[in-house]
């Protein structure tokens, strides 16, 4: 066992009109180094909240997360997250080349072997000519690749992907899936992928965790979970993904959940 992260009884609540709303309930899991954990579940199940806690953006109400990182550079966060709306984190008025060179300068400062800009561009398949453009001149896909290049430039040990396939056509989804698959093979990086797309999650992930109503209902090796699901909600998701869910089954699940 060589874990990079251990989450222990993570819970998270907020107060709305003086009433407590529980978003996460006692989430515990381990993630092995150089592996990919897929997290899926319906909207509102707490997936993105958990991702933000693991990235250090939010603090849990209860529980803790232990990290086992190899690097010793305290100035850089070894956890980086690629959000769904990448356009919001790319400065629309700055040249893409300046953004990436600045990130490389940070990543190369006392943080292992020197990484060249061309290496990063090749990794995310971002054309050289885009370096002269400003953020607002890029398409959504180009902004996502730029954001990913910026993240890789600072050499994270754990990369969290928040709905990377959302709002994309089939071809774009396949392109980004292949990109993440290449990164998994080429970079010494561990990934957590939060996604609704079970088809791509199955092929990308070593393990998959299913969340429902703020809780983990099932976690298993990817192939085992998809071929032999144990929890009722996992079975519900897989049937819905294949358009094989009868209306009566949907009603029955909602009645008993």
Wavefront OBJ file of the C-alpha trace (Angstrom):
o trace
v 0.000 0.000 0.000
v 1.344 3.393 -1.017
v -1.406 5.948 -0.372
v -1.076 9.583 -1.355
v -4.185 10.644 0.545
v -6.404 9.279 3.320
v -9.756 10.901 4.039
v -11.122 10.096 7.492
v -14.800 10.705 8.312
v -15.074 13.925 6.292
v -18.308 15.798 6.975
v -19.414 19.231 5.825
v -22.442 21.340 6.756
v -23.692 24.854 6.108
v -26.376 26.877 7.867
v -29.292 28.290 5.894
v -31.823 30.405 7.793
v -30.397 29.060 11.060
v -30.984 25.483 9.940
v -28.111 23.078 9.357
v -27.857 21.579 5.877
v -25.636 18.512 5.796
v -23.762 18.199 2.484
v -21.221 15.471 3.323
v -21.581 12.679 5.875
v -18.568 10.707 7.116
v -16.671 10.235 3.857
v -13.645 7.946 4.241
v -11.348 6.512 1.588
v -7.724 5.976 0.562
v -6.157 6.770 -2.801
v -3.083 4.944 -4.023
v -0.234 6.936 -5.559
v -0.190 7.041 -9.397
v -3.768 5.802 -9.656
v -7.040 7.432 -10.755
v -10.125 7.579 -8.545
v -13.418 8.325 -10.285
v -16.233 9.902 -8.281
v -19.787 9.897 -9.593
v -23.332 10.476 -8.415
v -26.273 12.725 -9.129
v -26.065 16.528 -8.994
v -26.172 17.688 -5.393
v -24.640 14.506 -3.989
v -21.638 16.424 -2.626
v -19.010 15.498 -5.217
v -17.691 19.002 -5.920
v -17.801 19.940 -2.232
v -15.632 16.919 -1.474
v -13.250 17.892 -4.284
v -12.885 21.399 -2.826
v -12.147 19.981 0.626
v -9.493 17.635 -0.778
v -7.944 20.603 -2.630
v -7.892 22.694 0.560
v -10.404 25.270 -0.716
v -12.961 24.362 1.961
v -12.409 23.098 5.481
v -14.470 20.129 6.639
v -16.900 20.559 9.502
v -15.580 17.294 10.932
v -12.977 14.712 10.038
v -9.562 15.158 8.494
v -7.512 14.456 5.394
v -3.966 13.119 5.618
v -1.597 13.701 2.686
v 1.601 11.796 1.927
v 3.394 13.914 -0.635
v 6.931 13.307 -1.858
v 7.838 16.958 -2.494
v 9.074 19.319 0.174
v 8.388 22.687 -1.429
v 6.064 24.393 1.048
v 5.428 27.365 -1.260
v 3.537 25.291 -3.822
v 0.355 23.335 -3.288
v 0.867 19.722 -4.365
v -2.906 19.526 -4.987
v -4.363 21.343 -7.990
v -7.942 21.333 -9.258
v -9.236 21.837 -12.793
v -12.693 23.357 -12.469
v -15.518 22.878 -14.917
v -15.683 26.601 -15.791
v -12.041 27.116 -16.749
v -12.810 30.414 -18.494
v -13.254 31.991 -15.080
v -9.650 31.266 -14.035
v -7.922 32.355 -17.261
v -7.278 36.105 -17.311
v -9.080 37.245 -20.482
v -6.680 40.169 -21.051
v -3.336 38.407 -20.602
v -1.312 36.645 -23.278
v -1.465 32.863 -22.903
v 2.321 32.676 -23.248
v 2.798 35.006 -20.257
v 0.360 33.015 -18.131
v 2.133 29.716 -18.804
v 5.679 31.102 -18.490
v 4.778 32.576 -15.108
v 3.455 29.199 -13.916
v 6.576 27.425 -15.219
v 8.799 29.858 -13.353
v 6.962 29.018 -10.142
v 7.038 25.271 -10.816
v 10.708 25.165 -11.744
v 11.860 27.082 -8.680
v 13.304 24.510 -6.287
v 10.822 21.898 -7.421
v 12.700 19.117 -9.182
v 13.992 18.913 -12.769
v 13.440 21.870 -15.080
v 10.327 21.551 -17.238
v 10.278 23.256 -20.638
v 7.258 25.073 -22.051
v 7.245 22.839 -25.139
v 6.899 19.767 -22.929
v 3.763 21.176 -21.327
v 2.284 22.306 -24.652
v 2.861 18.869 -26.153
v 1.335 17.174 -23.114
v -1.958 19.079 -23.359
v -1.868 19.314 -27.182
v -1.977 23.121 -27.180
v -0.651 24.677 -30.446
v 2.298 27.075 -30.191
v 0.514 29.881 -32.059
v -2.033 30.230 -29.236
v 0.682 31.598 -26.938
v 0.286 34.978 -28.624
v -3.449 35.135 -28.015
v -5.269 36.530 -25.030
v -7.604 34.537 -22.820
v -10.801 35.892 -24.341
v -9.666 34.866 -27.819
v -9.639 31.154 -26.974
v -12.448 28.673 -27.443
v -13.823 26.779 -24.441
v -11.700 23.736 -25.243
v -8.575 25.860 -25.682
v -9.232 27.565 -22.347
v -9.530 24.166 -20.687
v -6.233 23.016 -22.193
v -4.579 26.277 -21.121
v -5.860 25.853 -17.564
v -4.575 22.283 -17.538
v -1.180 23.397 -18.886
v -0.993 26.031 -16.161
v -1.673 23.363 -13.535
v 0.891 20.895 -14.924
v 3.497 23.653 -15.024
v 3.530 23.882 -11.216
v 4.059 20.090 -10.966
v 1.217 18.905 -8.718
v 1.288 15.444 -7.182
v -2.501 15.221 -7.082
v -4.721 16.583 -9.858
v -8.474 16.881 -9.265
v -10.699 17.115 -12.345
v -14.152 18.579 -11.691
v -16.591 17.538 -14.446
v -13.992 17.769 -17.257
v -16.368 16.227 -19.820
v -19.389 18.365 -19.029
v -21.146 20.403 -21.762
v -18.985 18.907 -24.535
v -19.954 17.084 -27.683
v -18.964 13.439 -28.167
v -15.776 14.214 -30.115
v -14.545 16.746 -27.531
v -15.236 14.299 -24.710
v -13.201 11.618 -26.448
v -10.341 14.067 -27.097
v -10.135 15.089 -23.461
v -10.480 11.492 -22.287
v -7.485 10.500 -24.430
v -5.597 13.540 -23.128
v -6.122 12.556 -19.495
v -5.222 8.966 -20.323
v -1.907 10.186 -21.810
v -1.240 12.324 -18.725
v -1.877 9.324 -16.509
v 0.788 7.371 -18.399
v 3.342 10.145 -18.979
v 3.325 12.202 -15.742
v 4.066 11.060 -12.226
v 0.667 12.284 -11.095
v -2.326 10.911 -9.211
v -5.814 11.964 -10.309
v -9.309 12.253 -8.915
v -11.954 12.677 -11.613
v -15.436 13.896 -10.668
v -17.811 13.154 -13.540
v -21.334 12.137 -14.505
v -20.075 10.335 -17.607
v -19.830 6.757 -16.382
v -18.673 5.421 -19.740
v -15.503 7.519 -19.727
v -15.040 7.222 -15.973
v -14.968 3.448 -16.286
v -12.127 3.535 -18.833
v -10.103 6.239 -17.060
v -10.337 5.161 -13.421
v -8.629 2.416 -11.449
v -11.286 2.720 -8.741
v -14.715 4.368 -8.697
v -16.613 5.815 -5.735
v -20.368 6.384 -5.971
v -21.915 9.138 -3.853
v -25.560 9.679 -2.990
v -27.077 12.267 -0.672
v -23.698 13.268 0.747
v -22.549 9.723 1.489
v -20.364 7.093 -0.134
v -22.626 4.194 -1.058
v -20.090 2.085 -2.949
v -16.363 2.090 -3.788
v -14.597 -0.640 -5.718
v -12.169 -1.423 -8.503
v -13.560 0.095 -11.671
v -14.193 -3.111 -13.596
v -15.698 -4.851 -10.587
v -18.055 -1.980 -9.787
v -19.352 -1.746 -13.344
v -19.756 -5.486 -13.899
v -20.980 -6.429 -10.427
v -22.508 -3.383 -8.682
v -23.641 -4.033 -5.122
v -25.614 -0.978 -4.039
v -29.095 -0.206 -5.313
v -28.127 3.336 -6.290
v -25.123 2.152 -8.305
v -27.402 -0.220 -10.206
v -29.820 2.683 -10.732
v -27.065 4.884 -12.215
v -25.798 2.182 -14.550
v -29.281 1.433 -15.857
v -29.972 5.127 -16.367
v -26.675 5.504 -18.259
v -27.728 2.760 -20.670
v -31.272 4.152 -21.031
v -32.445 0.829 -19.622
v -34.283 2.264 -16.613
v -38.025 1.734 -16.473
v -40.208 4.476 -14.997
v -41.517 2.046 -12.377
v -37.951 1.335 -11.234
v -37.262 5.057 -10.953
v -40.364 5.566 -8.807
v -39.504 2.611 -6.605
v -35.934 3.815 -6.075
v -37.063 7.319 -5.095
v -39.619 5.814 -2.725
v -37.059 3.693 -0.863
v -34.049 6.051 -0.945
l 1 2 3 4 5 6 7 8 9 10 11 12 13 14 15 16 17 18 19 20 21 22 23 24 25 26 27 28 29 30 31 32 33 34 35 36 37 38 39 40 41 42 43 44 45 46 47 48 49 50 51 52 53 54 55 56 57 58 59 60 61 62 63 64 65 66 67 68 69 70 71 72 73 74 75 76 77 78 79 80 81 82 83 84 85 86 87 88 89 90 91 92 93 94 95 96 97 98 99 100 101 102 103 104 105 106 107 108 109 110 111 112 113 114 115 116 117 118 119 120 121 122 123 124 125 126 127 128 129 130 131 132 133 134 135 136 137 138 139 140 141 142 143 144 145 146 147 148 149 150 151 152 153 154 155 156 157 158 159 160 161 162 163 164 165 166 167 168 169 170 171 172 173 174 175 176 177 178 179 180 181 182 183 184 185 186 187 188 189 190 191 192 193 194 195 196 197 198 199 200 201 202 203 204 205 206 207 208 209 210 211 212 213 214 215 216 217 218 219 220 221 222 223 224 225 226 227 228 229 230 231 232 233 234 235 236 237 238 239 240 241 242 243 244 245 246 247 248 249 250 251 252 253 254 255 256 257
